[in-house]
Amino acid sequence: MGILAFGLALVDGLESEAEGLRRGSAPRALLWLWVAAAMALTLGVEVLVLEGDIGRMNTVFKFHFQAWTLLAVSAAVAVTYL
């Protein structure tokens, strides 16, 4: 899962440079920033574990909830570009 998140974050970063920032489109760049932040959170959960966490579930719940929220908002904004 961590490798997949890293790959998606890398592709997302390259895409945001090519798409949103070159055209000067602030909403599109913000959209890619949200997706990149969600992928970074997902990757961070795979790499970092809080001390005293019971089977990593507390870390997974708190950070994945934020990542899914960012991805949901990103998907809603991305539908307008379709």
mmCIF file of the N, C-alpha and C atoms, coordinates in Angstrom:
data_MODEL
# 
_entry.id   MODEL 
# 
loop_
_atom_site.group_PDB 
_atom_site.id 
_atom_site.type_symbol 
_atom_site.label_atom_id 
_atom_site.label_alt_id 
_atom_site.label_comp_id 
_atom_site.label_asym_id 
_atom_site.label_entity_id 
_atom_site.label_seq_id 
_atom_site.pdbx_PDB_ins_code 
_atom_site.Cartn_x 
_atom_site.Cartn_y 
_atom_site.Cartn_z 
_atom_site.occupancy 
_atom_site.B_iso_or_equiv 
_atom_site.pdbx_formal_charge 
_atom_site.auth_seq_id 
_atom_site.auth_comp_id 
_atom_site.auth_asym_id 
_atom_site.auth_atom_id 
_atom_site.pdbx_PDB_model_num 
ATOM 1   N N  . MET A 1 1  ? 0.821   -1.196 0.000   1.00 0.00 ? 1  MET A N  1 
ATOM 2   C CA . MET A 1 1  ? 0.000   0.000  0.000   1.00 0.00 ? 1  MET A CA 1 
ATOM 3   C C  . MET A 1 1  ? 0.863   1.256  0.000   1.00 0.00 ? 1  MET A C  1 
ATOM 4   N N  . GLY A 1 2  ? 1.970   1.223  0.740   1.00 0.00 ? 2  GLY A N  1 
ATOM 5   C CA . GLY A 1 2  ? 2.854   2.383  0.802   1.00 0.00 ? 2  GLY A CA 1 
ATOM 6   C C  . GLY A 1 2  ? 3.500   2.694  -0.534  1.00 0.00 ? 2  GLY A C  1 
ATOM 7   N N  . ILE A 1 3  ? 3.885   1.650  -1.267  1.00 0.00 ? 3  ILE A N  1 
ATOM 8   C CA . ILE A 1 3  ? 4.491   1.841  -2.588  1.00 0.00 ? 3  ILE A CA 1 
ATOM 9   C C  . ILE A 1 3  ? 3.481   2.468  -3.541  1.00 0.00 ? 3  ILE A C  1 
ATOM 10  N N  . LEU A 1 4  ? 2.236   2.007  -3.479  1.00 0.00 ? 4  LEU A N  1 
ATOM 11  C CA . LEU A 1 4  ? 1.182   2.558  -4.331  1.00 0.00 ? 4  LEU A CA 1 
ATOM 12  C C  . LEU A 1 4  ? 0.935   4.024  -4.002  1.00 0.00 ? 4  LEU A C  1 
ATOM 13  N N  . ALA A 1 5  ? 0.867   4.360  -2.719  1.00 0.00 ? 5  ALA A N  1 
ATOM 14  C CA . ALA A 1 5  ? 0.648   5.745  -2.310  1.00 0.00 ? 5  ALA A CA 1 
ATOM 15  C C  . ALA A 1 5  ? 1.810   6.630  -2.749  1.00 0.00 ? 5  ALA A C  1 
ATOM 16  N N  . PHE A 1 6  ? 3.033   6.138  -2.612  1.00 0.00 ? 6  PHE A N  1 
ATOM 17  C CA . PHE A 1 6  ? 4.193   6.917  -3.039  1.00 0.00 ? 6  PHE A CA 1 
ATOM 18  C C  . PHE A 1 6  ? 4.151   7.153  -4.548  1.00 0.00 ? 6  PHE A C  1 
ATOM 19  N N  . GLY A 1 7  ? 3.837   6.117  -5.309  1.00 0.00 ? 7  GLY A N  1 
ATOM 20  C CA . GLY A 1 7  ? 3.757   6.262  -6.763  1.00 0.00 ? 7  GLY A CA 1 
ATOM 21  C C  . GLY A 1 7  ? 2.677   7.244  -7.179  1.00 0.00 ? 7  GLY A C  1 
ATOM 22  N N  . LEU A 1 8  ? 1.508   7.169  -6.537  1.00 0.00 ? 8  LEU A N  1 
ATOM 23  C CA . LEU A 1 8  ? 0.432   8.095  -6.871  1.00 0.00 ? 8  LEU A CA 1 
ATOM 24  C C  . LEU A 1 8  ? 0.781   9.529  -6.486  1.00 0.00 ? 8  LEU A C  1 
ATOM 25  N N  . ALA A 1 9  ? 1.445   9.694  -5.343  1.00 0.00 ? 9  ALA A N  1 
ATOM 26  C CA . ALA A 1 9  ? 1.857   11.036 -4.926  1.00 0.00 ? 9  ALA A CA 1 
ATOM 27  C C  . ALA A 1 9  ? 2.889   11.611 -5.896  1.00 0.00 ? 9  ALA A C  1 
ATOM 28  N N  . LEU A 1 10 ? 3.795   10.777 -6.376  1.00 0.00 ? 10 LEU A N  1 
ATOM 29  C CA . LEU A 1 10 ? 4.801   11.228 -7.332  1.00 0.00 ? 10 LEU A CA 1 
ATOM 30  C C  . LEU A 1 10 ? 4.159   11.637 -8.653  1.00 0.00 ? 10 LEU A C  1 
ATOM 31  N N  . VAL A 1 11 ? 3.279   10.798 -9.164  1.00 0.00 ? 11 VAL A N  1 
ATOM 32  C CA . VAL A 1 11 ? 2.587   11.120 -10.414 1.00 0.00 ? 11 VAL A CA 1 
ATOM 33  C C  . VAL A 1 11 ? 1.734   12.361 -10.238 1.00 0.00 ? 11 VAL A C  1 
ATOM 34  N N  . ASP A 1 12 ? 1.087   12.477 -9.084  1.00 0.00 ? 12 ASP A N  1 
ATOM 35  C CA . ASP A 1 12 ? 0.253   13.632 -8.810  1.00 0.00 ? 12 ASP A CA 1 
ATOM 36  C C  . ASP A 1 12 ? 1.079   14.911 -8.774  1.00 0.00 ? 12 ASP A C  1 
ATOM 37  N N  . GLY A 1 13 ? 2.233   14.854 -8.160  1.00 0.00 ? 13 GLY A N  1 
ATOM 38  C CA . GLY A 1 13 ? 3.090   16.029 -8.112  1.00 0.00 ? 13 GLY A CA 1 
ATOM 39  C C  . GLY A 1 13 ? 3.552   16.463 -9.493  1.00 0.00 ? 13 GLY A C  1 
ATOM 40  N N  . LEU A 1 14 ? 3.907   15.504 -10.320 1.00 0.00 ? 14 LEU A N  1 
ATOM 41  C CA . LEU A 1 14 ? 4.316   15.824 -11.688 1.00 0.00 ? 14 LEU A CA 1 
ATOM 42  C C  . LEU A 1 14 ? 3.150   16.375 -12.490 1.00 0.00 ? 14 LEU A C  1 
ATOM 43  N N  . GLU A 1 15 ? 1.966   15.822 -12.278 1.00 0.00 ? 15 GLU A N  1 
ATOM 44  C CA . GLU A 1 15 ? 0.784   16.278 -13.002 1.00 0.00 ? 15 GLU A CA 1 
ATOM 45  C C  . GLU A 1 15 ? 0.412   17.699 -12.599 1.00 0.00 ? 15 GLU A C  1 
ATOM 46  N N  . SER A 1 16 ? 0.521   18.012 -11.317 1.00 0.00 ? 16 SER A N  1 
ATOM 47  C CA . SER A 1 16 ? 0.161   19.359 -10.872 1.00 0.00 ? 16 SER A CA 1 
ATOM 48  C C  . SER A 1 16 ? 1.122   20.386 -11.446 1.00 0.00 ? 16 SER A C  1 
ATOM 49  N N  . GLU A 1 17 ? 2.383   20.022 -11.553 1.00 0.00 ? 17 GLU A N  1 
ATOM 50  C CA . GLU A 1 17 ? 3.344   20.944 -12.161 1.00 0.00 ? 17 GLU A CA 1 
ATOM 51  C C  . GLU A 1 17 ? 2.995   21.182 -13.621 1.00 0.00 ? 17 GLU A C  1 
ATOM 52  N N  . ALA A 1 18 ? 2.662   20.120 -14.326 1.00 0.00 ? 18 ALA A N  1 
ATOM 53  C CA . ALA A 1 18 ? 2.395   20.235 -15.758 1.00 0.00 ? 18 ALA A CA 1 
ATOM 54  C C  . ALA A 1 18 ? 1.054   20.897 -16.048 1.00 0.00 ? 18 ALA A C  1 
ATOM 55  N N  . GLU A 1 19 ? 0.021   20.548 -15.305 1.00 0.00 ? 19 GLU A N  1 
ATOM 56  C CA . GLU A 1 19 ? -1.333  21.023 -15.608 1.00 0.00 ? 19 GLU A CA 1 
ATOM 57  C C  . GLU A 1 19 ? -1.651  22.375 -14.986 1.00 0.00 ? 19 GLU A C  1 
ATOM 58  N N  . GLY A 1 20 ? -1.781  22.383 -13.674 1.00 0.00 ? 20 GLY A N  1 
ATOM 59  C CA . GLY A 1 20 ? -2.325  23.547 -12.992 1.00 0.00 ? 20 GLY A CA 1 
ATOM 60  C C  . GLY A 1 20 ? -1.414  24.747 -12.947 1.00 0.00 ? 20 GLY A C  1 
ATOM 61  N N  . LEU A 1 21 ? -0.161  24.522 -12.679 1.00 0.00 ? 21 LEU A N  1 
ATOM 62  C CA . LEU A 1 21 ? 0.715   25.655 -12.461 1.00 0.00 ? 21 LEU A CA 1 
ATOM 63  C C  . LEU A 1 21 ? 1.176   26.305 -13.755 1.00 0.00 ? 21 LEU A C  1 
ATOM 64  N N  . ARG A 1 22 ? 1.323   25.529 -14.802 1.00 0.00 ? 22 ARG A N  1 
ATOM 65  C CA . ARG A 1 22 ? 1.755   26.102 -16.068 1.00 0.00 ? 22 ARG A CA 1 
ATOM 66  C C  . ARG A 1 22 ? 0.668   26.993 -16.658 1.00 0.00 ? 22 ARG A C  1 
ATOM 67  N N  . ARG A 1 23 ? -0.571  26.567 -16.521 1.00 0.00 ? 23 ARG A N  1 
ATOM 68  C CA . ARG A 1 23 ? -1.681  27.341 -17.077 1.00 0.00 ? 23 ARG A CA 1 
ATOM 69  C C  . ARG A 1 23 ? -2.087  28.496 -16.175 1.00 0.00 ? 23 ARG A C  1 
ATOM 70  N N  . GLY A 1 24 ? -1.591  28.494 -14.951 1.00 0.00 ? 24 GLY A N  1 
ATOM 71  C CA . GLY A 1 24 ? -1.947  29.560 -14.036 1.00 0.00 ? 24 GLY A CA 1 
ATOM 72  C C  . GLY A 1 24 ? -3.327  29.392 -13.436 1.00 0.00 ? 24 GLY A C  1 
ATOM 73  N N  . SER A 1 25 ? -3.865  28.184 -13.476 1.00 0.00 ? 25 SER A N  1 
ATOM 74  C CA . SER A 1 25 ? -5.189  27.929 -12.954 1.00 0.00 ? 25 SER A CA 1 
ATOM 75  C C  . SER A 1 25 ? -5.097  27.599 -11.471 1.00 0.00 ? 25 SER A C  1 
ATOM 76  N N  . ALA A 1 26 ? -5.453  28.552 -10.632 1.00 0.00 ? 26 ALA A N  1 
ATOM 77  C CA . ALA A 1 26 ? -5.353  28.355 -9.190  1.00 0.00 ? 26 ALA A CA 1 
ATOM 78  C C  . ALA A 1 26 ? -6.293  27.259 -8.677  1.00 0.00 ? 26 ALA A C  1 
ATOM 79  N N  . PRO A 1 27 ? -7.552  27.182 -9.115  1.00 0.00 ? 27 PRO A N  1 
ATOM 80  C CA . PRO A 1 27 ? -8.418  26.106 -8.606  1.00 0.00 ? 27 PRO A CA 1 
ATOM 81  C C  . PRO A 1 27 ? -7.912  24.713 -8.971  1.00 0.00 ? 27 PRO A C  1 
ATOM 82  N N  . ARG A 1 28 ? -7.382  24.567 -10.154 1.00 0.00 ? 28 ARG A N  1 
ATOM 83  C CA . ARG A 1 28 ? -6.867  23.264 -10.560 1.00 0.00 ? 28 ARG A CA 1 
ATOM 84  C C  . ARG A 1 28 ? -5.604  22.906 -9.773  1.00 0.00 ? 28 ARG A C  1 
ATOM 85  N N  . ALA A 1 29 ? -4.757  23.890 -9.517  1.00 0.00 ? 29 ALA A N  1 
ATOM 86  C CA . ALA A 1 29 ? -3.560  23.640 -8.714  1.00 0.00 ? 29 ALA A CA 1 
ATOM 87  C C  . ALA A 1 29 ? -3.950  23.273 -7.283  1.00 0.00 ? 29 ALA A C  1 
ATOM 88  N N  . LEU A 1 30 ? -4.981  23.924 -6.743  1.00 0.00 ? 30 LEU A N  1 
ATOM 89  C CA . LEU A 1 30 ? -5.463  23.596 -5.403  1.00 0.00 ? 30 LEU A CA 1 
ATOM 90  C C  . LEU A 1 30 ? -6.021  22.178 -5.365  1.00 0.00 ? 30 LEU A C  1 
ATOM 91  N N  . LEU A 1 31 ? -6.722  21.797 -6.417  1.00 0.00 ? 31 LEU A N  1 
ATOM 92  C CA . LEU A 1 31 ? -7.251  20.432 -6.511  1.00 0.00 ? 31 LEU A CA 1 
ATOM 93  C C  . LEU A 1 31 ? -6.119  19.415 -6.429  1.00 0.00 ? 31 LEU A C  1 
ATOM 94  N N  . TRP A 1 32 ? -5.061  19.634 -7.189  1.00 0.00 ? 32 TRP A N  1 
ATOM 95  C CA . TRP A 1 32 ? -3.936  18.695 -7.166  1.00 0.00 ? 32 TRP A CA 1 
ATOM 96  C C  . TRP A 1 32 ? -3.190  18.743 -5.843  1.00 0.00 ? 32 TRP A C  1 
ATOM 97  N N  . LEU A 1 33 ? -3.180  19.900 -5.196  1.00 0.00 ? 33 LEU A N  1 
ATOM 98  C CA . LEU A 1 33 ? -2.568  19.998 -3.871  1.00 0.00 ? 33 LEU A CA 1 
ATOM 99  C C  . LEU A 1 33 ? -3.328  19.144 -2.866  1.00 0.00 ? 33 LEU A C  1 
ATOM 100 N N  . TRP A 1 34 ? -4.664  19.153 -2.937  1.00 0.00 ? 34 TRP A N  1 
ATOM 101 C CA . TRP A 1 34 ? -5.482  18.329 -2.042  1.00 0.00 ? 34 TRP A CA 1 
ATOM 102 C C  . TRP A 1 34 ? -5.215  16.846 -2.274  1.00 0.00 ? 34 TRP A C  1 
ATOM 103 N N  . VAL A 1 35 ? -5.133  16.449 -3.518  1.00 0.00 ? 35 VAL A N  1 
ATOM 104 C CA . VAL A 1 35 ? -4.868  15.035 -3.821  1.00 0.00 ? 35 VAL A CA 1 
ATOM 105 C C  . VAL A 1 35 ? -3.474  14.644 -3.347  1.00 0.00 ? 35 VAL A C  1 
ATOM 106 N N  . ALA A 1 36 ? -2.501  15.512 -3.570  1.00 0.00 ? 36 ALA A N  1 
ATOM 107 C CA . ALA A 1 36 ? -1.134  15.220 -3.121  1.00 0.00 ? 36 ALA A CA 1 
ATOM 108 C C  . ALA A 1 36 ? -1.067  15.129 -1.594  1.00 0.00 ? 36 ALA A C  1 
ATOM 109 N N  . ALA A 1 37 ? -1.795  15.998 -0.899  1.00 0.00 ? 37 ALA A N  1 
ATOM 110 C CA . ALA A 1 37 ? -1.807  15.950 0.566   1.00 0.00 ? 37 ALA A CA 1 
ATOM 111 C C  . ALA A 1 37 ? -2.446  14.652 1.053   1.00 0.00 ? 37 ALA A C  1 
ATOM 112 N N  . ALA A 1 38 ? -3.505  14.215 0.400   1.00 0.00 ? 38 ALA A N  1 
ATOM 113 C CA . ALA A 1 38 ? -4.154  12.959 0.784   1.00 0.00 ? 38 ALA A CA 1 
ATOM 114 C C  . ALA A 1 38 ? -3.219  11.775 0.565   1.00 0.00 ? 38 ALA A C  1 
ATOM 115 N N  . MET A 1 39 ? -2.508  11.767 -0.541  1.00 0.00 ? 39 MET A N  1 
ATOM 116 C CA . MET A 1 39 ? -1.564  10.676 -0.795  1.00 0.00 ? 39 MET A CA 1 
ATOM 117 C C  . MET A 1 39 ? -0.398  10.717 0.187   1.00 0.00 ? 39 MET A C  1 
ATOM 118 N N  . ALA A 1 40 ? 0.039   11.927 0.551   1.00 0.00 ? 40 ALA A N  1 
ATOM 119 C CA . ALA A 1 40 ? 1.123   12.049 1.528   1.00 0.00 ? 40 ALA A CA 1 
ATOM 120 C C  . ALA A 1 40 ? 0.678   11.551 2.903   1.00 0.00 ? 40 ALA A C  1 
ATOM 121 N N  . LEU A 1 41 ? -0.563  11.845 3.286   1.00 0.00 ? 41 LEU A N  1 
ATOM 122 C CA . LEU A 1 41 ? -1.091  11.325 4.550   1.00 0.00 ? 41 LEU A CA 1 
ATOM 123 C C  . LEU A 1 41 ? -1.147  9.805  4.532   1.00 0.00 ? 41 LEU A C  1 
ATOM 124 N N  . THR A 1 42 ? -1.591  9.247  3.419   1.00 0.00 ? 42 THR A N  1 
ATOM 125 C CA . THR A 1 42 ? -1.669  7.796  3.297   1.00 0.00 ? 42 THR A CA 1 
ATOM 126 C C  . THR A 1 42 ? -0.278  7.174  3.402   1.00 0.00 ? 42 THR A C  1 
ATOM 127 N N  . LEU A 1 43 ? 0.684   7.783  2.755   1.00 0.00 ? 43 LEU A N  1 
ATOM 128 C CA . LEU A 1 43 ? 2.055   7.289  2.825   1.00 0.00 ? 43 LEU A CA 1 
ATOM 129 C C  . LEU A 1 43 ? 2.624   7.447  4.232   1.00 0.00 ? 43 LEU A C  1 
ATOM 130 N N  . GLY A 1 44 ? 2.308   8.555  4.876   1.00 0.00 ? 44 GLY A N  1 
ATOM 131 C CA . GLY A 1 44 ? 2.795   8.786  6.225   1.00 0.00 ? 44 GLY A CA 1 
ATOM 132 C C  . GLY A 1 44 ? 2.291   7.744  7.213   1.00 0.00 ? 44 GLY A C  1 
ATOM 133 N N  . VAL A 1 45 ? 1.058   7.294  7.047   1.00 0.00 ? 45 VAL A N  1 
ATOM 134 C CA . VAL A 1 45 ? 0.507   6.252  7.920   1.00 0.00 ? 45 VAL A CA 1 
ATOM 135 C C  . VAL A 1 45 ? 1.254   4.943  7.721   1.00 0.00 ? 45 VAL A C  1 
ATOM 136 N N  . GLU A 1 46 ? 1.666   4.676  6.507   1.00 0.00 ? 46 GLU A N  1 
ATOM 137 C CA . GLU A 1 46 ? 2.385   3.440  6.238   1.00 0.00 ? 46 GLU A CA 1 
ATOM 138 C C  . GLU A 1 46 ? 3.802   3.465  6.816   1.00 0.00 ? 46 GLU A C  1 
ATOM 139 N N  . VAL A 1 47 ? 4.398   4.649  6.907   1.00 0.00 ? 47 VAL A N  1 
ATOM 140 C CA . VAL A 1 47 ? 5.785   4.759  7.356   1.00 0.00 ? 47 VAL A CA 1 
ATOM 141 C C  . VAL A 1 47 ? 5.885   5.018  8.856   1.00 0.00 ? 47 VAL A C  1 
ATOM 142 N N  . LEU A 1 48 ? 5.061   5.929  9.375   1.00 0.00 ? 48 LEU A N  1 
ATOM 143 C CA . LEU A 1 48 ? 5.136   6.322  10.779  1.00 0.00 ? 48 LEU A CA 1 
ATOM 144 C C  . LEU A 1 48 ? 4.069   5.620  11.607  1.00 0.00 ? 48 LEU A C  1 
ATOM 145 N N  . VAL A 1 49 ? 4.435   5.230  12.808  1.00 0.00 ? 49 VAL A N  1 
ATOM 146 C CA . VAL A 1 49 ? 3.494   4.608  13.745  1.00 0.00 ? 49 VAL A CA 1 
ATOM 147 C C  . VAL A 1 49 ? 3.657   5.301  15.086  1.00 0.00 ? 49 VAL A C  1 
ATOM 148 N N  . LEU A 1 50 ? 2.542   5.703  15.695  1.00 0.00 ? 50 LEU A N  1 
ATOM 149 C CA . LEU A 1 50 ? 2.601   6.339  17.001  1.00 0.00 ? 50 LEU A CA 1 
ATOM 150 C C  . LEU A 1 50 ? 2.931   5.314  18.069  1.00 0.00 ? 50 LEU A C  1 
ATOM 151 N N  . GLU A 1 51 ? 3.711   5.723  19.056  1.00 0.00 ? 51 GLU A N  1 
ATOM 152 C CA . GLU A 1 51 ? 4.077   4.821  20.137  1.00 0.00 ? 51 GLU A CA 1 
ATOM 153 C C  . GLU A 1 51 ? 2.854   4.577  21.024  1.00 0.00 ? 51 GLU A C  1 
ATOM 154 N N  . GLY A 1 52 ? 2.635   3.337  21.394  1.00 0.00 ? 52 GLY A N  1 
ATOM 155 C CA . GLY A 1 52 ? 1.498   2.983  22.227  1.00 0.00 ? 52 GLY A CA 1 
ATOM 156 C C  . GLY A 1 52 ? 0.215   2.776  21.443  1.00 0.00 ? 52 GLY A C  1 
ATOM 157 N N  . ASP A 1 53 ? 0.299   2.807  20.147  1.00 0.00 ? 53 ASP A N  1 
ATOM 158 C CA . ASP A 1 53 ? -0.874  2.607  19.298  1.00 0.00 ? 53 ASP A CA 1 
ATOM 159 C C  . ASP A 1 53 ? -1.233  1.120  19.271  1.00 0.00 ? 53 ASP A C  1 
ATOM 160 N N  . ILE A 1 54 ? -2.488  0.822  19.428  1.00 0.00 ? 54 ILE A N  1 
ATOM 161 C CA . ILE A 1 54 ? -2.936  -0.567 19.467  1.00 0.00 ? 54 ILE A CA 1 
ATOM 162 C C  . ILE A 1 54 ? -3.091  -1.065 18.034  1.00 0.00 ? 54 ILE A C  1 
ATOM 163 N N  . GLY A 1 55 ? -2.112  -1.804 17.571  1.00 0.00 ? 55 GLY A N  1 
ATOM 164 C CA . GLY A 1 55 ? -2.181  -2.366 16.223  1.00 0.00 ? 55 GLY A CA 1 
ATOM 165 C C  . GLY A 1 55 ? -2.298  -1.327 15.120  1.00 0.00 ? 55 GLY A C  1 
ATOM 166 N N  . ARG A 1 56 ? -1.800  -0.118 15.356  1.00 0.00 ? 56 ARG A N  1 
ATOM 167 C CA . ARG A 1 56 ? -1.826  0.983  14.385  1.00 0.00 ? 56 ARG A CA 1 
ATOM 168 C C  . ARG A 1 56 ? -3.221  1.489  14.071  1.00 0.00 ? 56 ARG A C  1 
ATOM 169 N N  . MET A 1 57 ? -4.260  0.970  14.704  1.00 0.00 ? 57 MET A N  1 
ATOM 170 C CA . MET A 1 57 ? -5.619  1.345  14.324  1.00 0.00 ? 57 MET A CA 1 
ATOM 171 C C  . MET A 1 57 ? -5.929  2.806  14.635  1.00 0.00 ? 57 MET A C  1 
ATOM 172 N N  . ASN A 1 58 ? -5.408  3.348  15.723  1.00 0.00 ? 58 ASN A N  1 
ATOM 173 C CA . ASN A 1 58 ? -5.652  4.746  16.047  1.00 0.00 ? 58 ASN A CA 1 
ATOM 174 C C  . ASN A 1 58 ? -5.036  5.652  14.980  1.00 0.00 ? 58 ASN A C  1 
ATOM 175 N N  . THR A 1 59 ? -3.816  5.345  14.575  1.00 0.00 ? 59 THR A N  1 
ATOM 176 C CA . THR A 1 59 ? -3.142  6.120  13.532  1.00 0.00 ? 59 THR A CA 1 
ATOM 177 C C  . THR A 1 59 ? -3.887  6.012  12.212  1.00 0.00 ? 59 THR A C  1 
ATOM 178 N N  . VAL A 1 60 ? -4.257  4.789  11.848  1.00 0.00 ? 60 VAL A N  1 
ATOM 179 C CA . VAL A 1 60 ? -4.960  4.573  10.579  1.00 0.00 ? 60 VAL A CA 1 
ATOM 180 C C  . VAL A 1 60 ? -6.281  5.321  10.571  1.00 0.00 ? 60 VAL A C  1 
ATOM 181 N N  . PHE A 1 61 ? -7.028  5.219  11.654  1.00 0.00 ? 61 PHE A N  1 
ATOM 182 C CA . PHE A 1 61 ? -8.337  5.876  11.694  1.00 0.00 ? 61 PHE A CA 1 
ATOM 183 C C  . PHE A 1 61 ? -8.214  7.386  11.576  1.00 0.00 ? 61 PHE A C  1 
ATOM 184 N N  . LYS A 1 62 ? -7.348  7.987  12.375  1.00 0.00 ? 62 LYS A N  1 
ATOM 185 C CA . LYS A 1 62 ? -7.270  9.447  12.403  1.00 0.00 ? 62 LYS A CA 1 
ATOM 186 C C  . LYS A 1 62 ? -6.725  10.040 11.107  1.00 0.00 ? 62 LYS A C  1 
ATOM 187 N N  . PHE A 1 63 ? -5.713  9.432  10.536  1.00 0.00 ? 63 PHE A N  1 
ATOM 188 C CA . PHE A 1 63 ? -5.110  10.013 9.333   1.00 0.00 ? 63 PHE A CA 1 
ATOM 189 C C  . PHE A 1 63 ? -5.834  9.599  8.054   1.00 0.00 ? 63 PHE A C  1 
ATOM 190 N N  . HIS A 1 64 ? -6.315  8.389  7.991   1.00 0.00 ? 64 HIS A N  1 
ATOM 191 C CA . HIS A 1 64 ? -7.054  7.985  6.791   1.00 0.00 ? 64 HIS A CA 1 
ATOM 192 C C  . HIS A 1 64 ? -8.391  8.703  6.693   1.00 0.00 ? 64 HIS A C  1 
ATOM 193 N N  . PHE A 1 65 ? -8.987  9.041  7.829   1.00 0.00 ? 65 PHE A N  1 
ATOM 194 C CA . PHE A 1 65 ? -10.218 9.822  7.793   1.00 0.00 ? 65 PHE A CA 1 
ATOM 195 C C  . PHE A 1 65 ? -9.967  11.168 7.107   1.00 0.00 ? 65 PHE A C  1 
ATOM 196 N N  . GLN A 1 66 ? -8.861  11.803 7.440   1.00 0.00 ? 66 GLN A N  1 
ATOM 197 C CA . GLN A 1 66 ? -8.516  13.081 6.814   1.00 0.00 ? 66 GLN A CA 1 
ATOM 198 C C  . GLN A 1 66 ? -8.199  12.893 5.324   1.00 0.00 ? 66 GLN A C  1 
ATOM 199 N N  . ALA A 1 67 ? -7.489  11.821 5.002   1.00 0.00 ? 67 ALA A N  1 
ATOM 200 C CA . ALA A 1 67 ? -7.141  11.564 3.599   1.00 0.00 ? 67 ALA A CA 1 
ATOM 201 C C  . ALA A 1 67 ? -8.393  11.316 2.766   1.00 0.00 ? 67 ALA A C  1 
ATOM 202 N N  . TRP A 1 68 ? -9.322  10.523 3.283   1.00 0.00 ? 68 TRP A N  1 
ATOM 203 C CA . TRP A 1 68 ? -10.556 10.249 2.540   1.00 0.00 ? 68 TRP A CA 1 
ATOM 204 C C  . TRP A 1 68 ? -11.396 11.513 2.381   1.00 0.00 ? 68 TRP A C  1 
ATOM 205 N N  . THR A 1 69 ? -11.386 12.378 3.377   1.00 0.00 ? 69 THR A N  1 
ATOM 206 C CA . THR A 1 69 ? -12.115 13.634 3.263   1.00 0.00 ? 69 THR A CA 1 
ATOM 207 C C  . THR A 1 69 ? -11.510 14.506 2.166   1.00 0.00 ? 69 THR A C  1 
ATOM 208 N N  . LEU A 1 70 ? -10.191 14.597 2.137   1.00 0.00 ? 70 LEU A N  1 
ATOM 209 C CA . LEU A 1 70 ? -9.535  15.364 1.073   1.00 0.00 ? 70 LEU A CA 1 
ATOM 210 C C  . LEU A 1 70 ? -9.819  14.764 -0.304  1.00 0.00 ? 70 LEU A C  1 
ATOM 211 N N  . LEU A 1 71 ? -9.794  13.443 -0.399  1.00 0.00 ? 71 LEU A N  1 
ATOM 212 C CA . LEU A 1 71 ? -10.077 12.806 -1.686  1.00 0.00 ? 71 LEU A CA 1 
ATOM 213 C C  . LEU A 1 71 ? -11.530 12.996 -2.104  1.00 0.00 ? 71 LEU A C  1 
ATOM 214 N N  . ALA A 1 72 ? -12.452 12.999 -1.151  1.00 0.00 ? 72 ALA A N  1 
ATOM 215 C CA . ALA A 1 72 ? -13.857 13.211 -1.479  1.00 0.00 ? 72 ALA A CA 1 
ATOM 216 C C  . ALA A 1 72 ? -14.098 14.632 -2.004  1.00 0.00 ? 72 ALA A C  1 
ATOM 217 N N  . VAL A 1 73 ? -13.497 15.606 -1.346  1.00 0.00 ? 73 VAL A N  1 
ATOM 218 C CA . VAL A 1 73 ? -13.638 16.994 -1.810  1.00 0.00 ? 73 VAL A CA 1 
ATOM 219 C C  . VAL A 1 73 ? -12.967 17.145 -3.175  1.00 0.00 ? 73 VAL A C  1 
ATOM 220 N N  . SER A 1 74 ? -11.820 16.521 -3.362  1.00 0.00 ? 74 SER A N  1 
ATOM 221 C CA . SER A 1 74 ? -11.124 16.581 -4.654  1.00 0.00 ? 74 SER A CA 1 
ATOM 222 C C  . SER A 1 74 ? -11.954 15.955 -5.756  1.00 0.00 ? 74 SER A C  1 
ATOM 223 N N  . ALA A 1 75 ? -12.601 14.841 -5.450  1.00 0.00 ? 75 ALA A N  1 
ATOM 224 C CA . ALA A 1 75 ? -13.430 14.181 -6.461  1.00 0.00 ? 75 ALA A CA 1 
ATOM 225 C C  . ALA A 1 75 ? -14.624 15.055 -6.831  1.00 0.00 ? 75 ALA A C  1 
ATOM 226 N N  . ALA A 1 76 ? -15.207 15.729 -5.842  1.00 0.00 ? 76 ALA A N  1 
ATOM 227 C CA . ALA A 1 76 ? -16.343 16.616 -6.132  1.00 0.00 ? 76 ALA A CA 1 
ATOM 228 C C  . ALA A 1 76 ? -15.928 17.778 -7.027  1.00 0.00 ? 76 ALA A C  1 
ATOM 229 N N  . VAL A 1 77 ? -14.748 18.326 -6.779  1.00 0.00 ? 77 VAL A N  1 
ATOM 230 C CA . VAL A 1 77 ? -14.257 19.429 -7.610  1.00 0.00 ? 77 VAL A CA 1 
ATOM 231 C C  . VAL A 1 77 ? -13.862 18.913 -8.986  1.00 0.00 ? 77 VAL A C  1 
ATOM 232 N N  . ALA A 1 78 ? -13.273 17.727 -9.036  1.00 0.00 ? 78 ALA A N  1 
ATOM 233 C CA . ALA A 1 78 ? -12.824 17.173 -10.321 1.00 0.00 ? 78 ALA A CA 1 
ATOM 234 C C  . ALA A 1 78 ? -13.985 16.863 -11.245 1.00 0.00 ? 78 ALA A C  1 
ATOM 235 N N  . VAL A 1 79 ? -15.151 16.542 -10.696 1.00 0.00 ? 79 VAL A N  1 
ATOM 236 C CA . VAL A 1 79 ? -16.320 16.267 -11.530 1.00 0.00 ? 79 VAL A CA 1 
ATOM 237 C C  . VAL A 1 79 ? -16.683 17.501 -12.342 1.00 0.00 ? 79 VAL A C  1 
ATOM 238 N N  . THR A 1 80 ? -16.466 18.684 -11.812 1.00 0.00 ? 80 THR A N  1 
ATOM 239 C CA . THR A 1 80 ? -16.791 19.883 -12.561 1.00 0.00 ? 80 THR A CA 1 
ATOM 240 C C  . THR A 1 80 ? -15.893 20.052 -13.788 1.00 0.00 ? 80 THR A C  1 
ATOM 241 N N  . TYR A 1 81 ? -14.688 19.480 -13.757 1.00 0.00 ? 81 TYR A N  1 
ATOM 242 C CA . TYR A 1 81 ? -13.801 19.561 -14.913 1.00 0.00 ? 81 TYR A CA 1 
ATOM 243 C C  . TYR A 1 81 ? -14.149 18.535 -15.985 1.00 0.00 ? 81 TYR A C  1 
ATOM 244 N N  . LEU A 1 82 ? -14.929 17.532 -15.614 1.00 0.00 ? 82 LEU A N  1 
ATOM 245 C CA . LEU A 1 82 ? -15.344 16.548 -16.603 1.00 0.00 ? 82 LEU A CA 1 
ATOM 246 C C  . LEU A 1 82 ? -16.465 17.104 -17.431 1.00 0.00 ? 82 LEU A C  1 
# 
